[in-house]
Amino acid sequence: MSLINSLLEGLDANDRERTVGLIKTNIAADLENVAAGAGPARQVDVGTRSRARRSGSTAGR
């Protein structure tokens, strides 16, 4: 927990408490998802970019 505490250094007590609460909530949600069988999110699974199409494409030739 010392890494988190060092990252929160300089925040006032309210901001520190809120940030730690958000971190704990996210960790708990991730643990529940893993227990339910979900795998960790991969970089290719997140974001707004669509996949490149391979069929019928002549780009790069």
MDAnalysis code that builds the backbone (N, CA, C; Angstrom):
import MDAnalysis as mda
import numpy as np

u = mda.Universe.empty(183, n_residues=61, atom_resindex=np.repeat(np.arange(61), 3), trajectory=True)
u.add_TopologyAttr("name", ["N", "CA", "C"] * 61)
u.add_TopologyAttr("resid", np.arange(1, 62))
u.add_TopologyAttr("resname", ["MET", "SER", "LEU", "ILE", "ASN", "SER", "LEU", "LEU", "GLU", "GLY", "LEU", "ASP", "ALA", "ASN", "ASP", "ARG", "GLU", "ARG", "THR", "VAL", "GLY", "LEU", "ILE", "LYS", "THR", "ASN", "ILE", "ALA", "ALA", "ASP", "LEU", "GLU", "ASN", "VAL", "ALA", "ALA", "GLY", "ALA", "GLY", "PRO", "ALA", "ARG", "GLN", "VAL", "ASP", "VAL", "GLY", "THR", "ARG", "SER", "ARG", "ALA", "ARG", "ARG", "SER", "GLY", "SER", "THR", "ALA", "GLY", "ARG"])
u.atoms.positions = np.array([
    [0.814, -1.182, 0.000],
    [0.000, 0.000, 0.000],
    [0.863, 1.255, 0.000],
    [2.157, 1.127, 0.213],
    [3.009, 2.309, 0.270],
    [3.125, 2.986, -1.097],
    [3.028, 2.233, -2.184],
    [3.052, 2.842, -3.513],
    [1.850, 3.763, -3.683],
    [0.683, 3.280, -3.314],
    [-0.523, 4.102, -3.416],
    [-0.404, 5.319, -2.521],
    [0.088, 5.134, -1.320],
    [0.248, 6.270, -0.412],
    [1.208, 7.303, -0.986],
    [2.283, 6.865, -1.629],
    [3.222, 7.820, -2.204],
    [2.609, 8.558, -3.385],
    [1.739, 7.887, -4.139],
    [1.074, 8.543, -5.255],
    [0.046, 9.568, -4.785],
    [-0.495, 9.351, -3.602],
    [-1.518, 10.247, -3.063],
    [-0.928, 11.391, -2.253],
    [0.375, 11.404, -2.102],
    [1.013, 12.451, -1.323],
    [0.727, 13.810, -1.951],
    [0.376, 14.751, -1.150],
    [0.074, 16.082, -1.644],
    [-1.419, 16.343, -1.804],
    [-2.228, 15.289, -1.752],
    [-3.680, 15.477, -1.817],
    [-4.206, 15.776, -0.421],
    [-5.272, 16.547, -0.366],
    [-5.862, 16.774, 0.949],
    [-6.599, 15.506, 1.393],
    [-7.021, 15.474, 2.638],
    [-7.610, 14.263, 3.228],
    [-8.846, 13.792, 2.465],
    [-9.707, 14.712, 2.042],
    [-10.922, 14.325, 1.324],
    [-10.603, 13.694, -0.028],
    [-9.694, 14.316, -0.782],
    [-9.312, 13.763, -2.082],
    [-8.622, 12.417, -1.927],
    [-7.771, 12.301, -0.912],
    [-7.066, 11.044, -0.665],
    [-8.062, 9.933, -0.335],
    [-9.028, 10.230, 0.531],
    [-10.030, 9.235, 0.924],
    [-10.884, 8.813, -0.275],
    [-11.289, 9.783, -1.085],
    [-12.102, 9.485, -2.268],
    [-11.323, 8.638, -3.276],
    [-10.052, 8.977, -3.488],
    [-9.233, 8.242, -4.450],
    [-8.979, 6.816, -3.988],
    [-8.671, 6.643, -2.715],
    [-8.465, 5.291, -2.177],
    [-9.762, 4.491, -2.281],
    [-10.889, 5.120, -2.044],
    [-12.174, 4.438, -2.182],
    [-12.424, 3.978, -3.609],
    [-12.100, 4.833, -4.581],
    [-12.253, 4.444, -5.989],
    [-11.353, 3.265, -6.348],
    [-10.121, 3.299, -5.869],
    [-9.175, 2.201, -6.141],
    [-9.707, 0.901, -5.543],
    [-10.160, 0.952, -4.295],
    [-10.688, -0.254, -3.638],
    [-11.919, -0.785, -4.369],
    [-12.799, 0.120, -4.813],
    [-13.998, -0.297, -5.535],
    [-13.630, -0.989, -6.846],
    [-12.678, -0.428, -7.573],
    [-12.257, -1.024, -8.840],
    [-11.587, -2.382, -8.646],
    [-10.779, -2.492, -7.615],
    [-10.129, -3.775, -7.330],
    [-11.177, -4.821, -6.970],
    [-12.145, -4.449, -6.142],
    [-13.200, -5.385, -5.745],
    [-14.018, -5.825, -6.963],
    [-14.331, -4.891, -7.861],
    [-15.090, -5.233, -9.064],
    [-14.298, -6.176, -9.959],
    [-12.991, -5.917, -10.111],
    [-12.154, -6.803, -10.916],
    [-12.093, -8.203, -10.324],
    [-11.971, -8.297, -9.003],
    [-11.921, -9.606, -8.346],
    [-13.248, -10.356, -8.516],
    [-14.363, -9.644, -8.434],
    [-15.671, -10.282, -8.644],
    [-15.807, -10.786, -10.082],
    [-15.334, -10.003, -11.044],
    [-15.400, -10.421, -12.442],
    [-14.539, -11.648, -12.707],
    [-13.363, -11.690, -12.115],
    [-12.493, -12.856, -12.278],
    [-13.136, -14.081, -11.639],
    [-13.737, -13.912, -10.463],
    [-14.407, -15.029, -9.793],
    [-15.576, -15.547, -10.622],
    [-16.195, -14.650, -11.407],
    [-17.317, -15.049, -12.258],
    [-16.846, -15.641, -13.584],
    [-15.529, -15.702, -13.793],
    [-14.988, -16.335, -14.990],
    [-14.483, -15.388, -16.056],
    [-14.533, -14.109, -15.811],
    [-14.052, -13.157, -16.805],
    [-12.536, -13.101, -16.781],
    [-11.951, -12.940, -17.953],
    [-10.513, -12.768, -18.047],
    [-10.160, -11.301, -17.969],
    [-8.903, -11.014, -17.759],
    [-8.499, -9.608, -17.693],
    [-8.664, -8.921, -19.051],
    [-8.990, -7.646, -19.031],
    [-9.142, -6.898, -20.287],
    [-7.783, -6.738, -20.947],
    [-7.745, -7.003, -22.233],
    [-6.509, -6.809, -22.989],
    [-6.587, -5.478, -23.707],
    [-5.453, -4.929, -24.055],
    [-5.425, -3.632, -24.712],
    [-6.259, -3.640, -25.989],
    [-6.266, -4.757, -26.727],
    [-7.040, -4.799, -27.971],
    [-8.535, -4.871, -27.708],
    [-8.938, -5.171, -26.478],
    [-10.355, -5.289, -26.158],
    [-10.976, -3.968, -25.725],
    [-10.174, -2.974, -25.503],
    [-10.692, -1.701, -25.015],
    [-10.426, -0.601, -26.025],
    [-11.161, 0.450, -25.923],
    [-10.948, 1.586, -26.815],
    [-11.993, 1.644, -27.907],
    [-11.838, 2.609, -28.784],
    [-12.845, 2.836, -29.808],
    [-12.373, 2.451, -31.205],
    [-11.143, 2.012, -31.342],
    [-10.649, 1.652, -32.672],
    [-11.282, 0.354, -33.140],
    [-11.612, 0.286, -34.419],
    [-12.147, -0.956, -34.968],
    [-10.999, -1.781, -35.534],
    [-11.247, -3.056, -35.718],
    [-10.216, -3.951, -36.236],
    [-10.000, -3.700, -37.719],
    [-8.781, -3.911, -38.148],
    [-8.463, -3.787, -39.567],
    [-9.041, -4.982, -40.310],
    [-9.491, -4.747, -41.505],
    [-10.032, -5.832, -42.309],
    [-8.932, -6.400, -43.188],
    [-8.876, -7.708, -43.264],
    [-7.855, -8.360, -44.085],
    [-8.402, -8.806, -45.434],
    [-9.634, -9.242, -45.454],
    [-10.185, -9.783, -46.703],
    [-10.502, -8.662, -47.679],
    [-10.046, -8.831, -48.901],
    [-10.357, -7.872, -49.950],
    [-9.557, -6.604, -49.885],
    [-8.632, -6.496, -48.994],
    [-7.865, -5.267, -48.847],
    [-6.613, -5.337, -49.703],
    [-6.308, -4.254, -50.389],
    [-5.087, -4.191, -51.191],
    [-4.145, -3.141, -50.632],
    [-4.432, -2.639, -49.461],
    [-3.589, -1.621, -48.849],
    [-2.220, -2.193, -48.526],
    [-1.200, -1.418, -48.794],
    [0.155, -1.844, -48.467],
    [0.772, -2.769, -49.490],
    [0.131, -2.950, -50.637],
    [0.706, -3.858, -51.650],
    [1.289, -3.100, -52.784],
])
